[in-house]
Structures are given as structure tokens and as C-alpha cells.
């Protein structure tokens, strides 16, 4: 199922929104990509194709830097302002969940409250640069102050699930992708196949949205 594309203006230039609509949505999920890839990431595509059938519309945001053909993302503030500009174009009537993978997850956590979101989906949140656990970004993740689902690969060099503190706020849920790396890729002889790993991401996200966002009538 292909989405409906449109180009939207942002302070950083043109961004692209690809919308996968549900016929009877109970929530809308706005997702942006990481700093090293685009909206074609397998986890983002899996969510965009599976969730609309279950009542969640999914909107993928291609950041201006990516649309312009640049290889590297801009500073965090530019990602946030583009995300806000894109969100302003949506005018959704359902509860809004803001999320993304890696750098997109960081941007979602930083902006969710001012976007009026009801929750945050953090896919492969980069808790720290690889090999630099002392440079923690945990405060950024928790700063959203909203219901948050963190989906983390078991082998993620940017932060393994066990690096999350035991005393996380009750508003934060964690889903582990067994054997998954930062992209949720799994070893050929690992506990899950590639398809099963993506199914973990989809099923955990749907269950959390229904329970924490749509089920509470948030928004």
C-alpha cells in the first residue's frame, strides 16, 4: 500500500510527508527518520504498512536535509523546527503520537509537548554515542513527560536495553527486540528472523498506542 505524498514548507526548506491513512483512525502516528537514513528504513515502513489496517494512521516525515540530497543531518534545532512545521500541516482530529528512529526519536522527545502530542514512540533511541556511555541522553528521552514507548535492540551500540535505569517513570514502557542492533537487524542464526523482529516492533507499538493513547481518549 503506497501512501499519499505532499511537499510542505519548513524553515529549513521543503520536507516530504507520506501519509498512510486508516479508514477509521483512533490515533495518528507522525514518524521521522534517523541521521543516517530516510523514511525507507524497514521499521518505519513496517509500521506505515501495518498500523493503518489496525486503526492508526501513519505519517512519515522526510526531513529537508534528506530531501535536498545532503548526506548528513543538520543540528538538532533544525530537525525540531522542521518537525514542528510538518506537524502544523497535519490538522489531525485524533490523538497524535510523535516518534521516530534514532535522531528522529530524539527530536520527537524534545518537541512532543509543544506539538500537543499524547505520546512519544522512540525507536532505537540513541542513549549515547557508541562507546561513550558517559555522554548520556537519558534526560532528553525522559524530558517529554508523556507516555513513551522505547523500542530498543538487544545489541544496540547506541544503548542496550539494560543501560536504561531500573527506576524509569511509570509513563515509560520498554520493548526489547531480541538480537536486534541499532537498525533492528538480527543475526542470521539469531533468536528471531528479520520478519519476526519487525513484527515485534509493530505489535508492541500497536498495543501501546491502543492502551496508552487511544484507549485513554487522550488528545
N, C-alpha and C positions, 0 to 999 in steps of 0.2 A: 504494500500500500504506500503510495507516494504522498507526500504532504503538499500543502499549498504554500508556495513561496511568495514572499514580498520583500522588497528592499525598503529599509527605514533609515531616516537620518539620525545621526548621533553627533555629539560634539567632536568625535574622533573620525568622522566620515561615515560612509554608508555601511550599515550592517544588514545581514540577511536573516529573516525569520522563516522557518519552515514549520508549518502548523499541521499537526495530525489530530483532527477533531474527533471527539466521541459524539455519537448521536444524542446521548443523554448524559452529559458530563456532571459528575459530582464534585470535581476538582480540576484545576488546571496546573500543569507542571511546566515551568519555564526552566530550561536547561542550557547551560553554556559549556563550552569545551575547555580543554586544558591549554597550557602554554606551548606544547609541542605538537599539537594535532588539532583536528577540526571536529565538526559535528558528525563526521563519518565514523567516529570511534564506535567499536562494537557494542559497548554497553549503552551508549546514548541511542544508537539505532534500535537495539533490542527493546528499550523502554518505549521509544516512539512508535514501534510497530505493535507491541503487545498491549500497552495500557489503554489505548482508546477503546478497544473491544470490551474492556472491563469498566468503562465509565470515567476514565481520566484522559482529558485532552493533554497532548504534549506539544510544546513549542520549543524548537531548537534554535538557539541564537548563535549565528556565526559572527564573531567579533569583527569590527572593522579592520584590524590589523591582518586578520586571516583573509578576509575578502579582498584586501588590497594586494595580496600576494607576498606579504612580508613573512619572513621565516620565524621571527621571534615576537612574542607579545610585548606590549608596552608596559609602563609602570602600573602598579595596582590601581591607582586612582583613575586611570583611563579606562581600565576594564570595568570599574564600578560605574562610571558615568555612562558608558555605553550600555551597560546592563539596565541602568535606570531609564535611559531614553527608550530602549526597546520595550521595557515593561510598561511604560506610559502609553505605548501604542496598542496594548492588548485589550484594554477595557473589558476584562472578564467579569462575568456575573457569578462565578463560582469561587470558592476559596482558592487562593493562589499559593502554590508551593514553589519556592525558588531554589534551584540547585545547579549542580554541575559536577564536572570531574576535575580533580586536581586544582589548578589555578581557578577554574570556574567555580569549584566548591568554596574556595576562599572568598571569592567575590560575592557569592551568594550569602555567605555568613555575615560578611561586612555590611551588606545592603538590605537584607531581608526586612528588617523592621521599617525602614523608611519607604520600602516598596509596598508596605501593607500586607506582607505575606503572612500566611498562617503556619508555615513550617519551612524547614530547610532540609534538602537532600544533599548530603556530602558524599560524593563518590570518590574513593581514593584520596581522601583529604591528606595533603602533604604536611604531616605534623612537624616535619623538619627537613632540611636538605639532607640528601643521602650521606650518611657517615657523620652528621653533625647534630646529634640529639640535643646538644646544649642550646641550639637555636630553635627552641620550641615555639610553635604557632598555636598551641592549645588555647590560649586566651582568645585568639581570633575565632576559633571554632565555637567556643562557649559564649562568645560575646553576642551572638544573635539573640540569646534569651528566649528562643522559641522552640517548640517541639522540633527535634532534629534527629534524622536517621543518618548514621555514619556507616557506609558500606566499605569495608577495608579488606584488601587481600592479605592472606596469611603471610605472604613473603614480600610485602611491600617495603622496599628500601627507604621510602619516604616516611615510614612509620608503621610498624606492625601493630596488630590489634592489642597485643599485651603491653604496648607502650602507652596506651590510654590508661588514665588513672582509675583505680577501683571506685573512687568516690565521685563518679560523674553525676551531674544533676539528674533527677528522675525524668526530666524532659528529653534526655539524650538516650537514644537506642543505638545499639551497635550490631551490625550484621557482618559476619566473617565469611569470606569466600575461601574455602579450603584450597590450599595450594596456589592461590592467586597472587600475581605480582601487582605492580602499580597499574597495569592495564587490565587486570583480572585474567591475564593469560595464565594457563595452568600447564604443568609438565605433561608430556605425552603419557607417562606412566603414573600420573598423579591420582588423587582420590576422586577427581571429577573430570569429565570431558569438557571441552570448550563450551559446548551447548549447555551442559549442566551448570557450569559456572555462571553463564549469563542468566539462566533460569533462576538461580539463587538471587541475583540482583533484582530481577523483575518481580519475583514473588515477594521478596522482603519489602520492596518499595510499595507494591500494591497493598499489601496487608497493612503496612504502616500508614499509608495515606487514608485508607478506609477507617482505620482505628483512631488515628490521632488528628486527622484534619476533617475529612468528610463526615465521619461518624459523630464528631462533636459539634457539627454545624458551625465550624469556625469560619471567620471571614466577615 
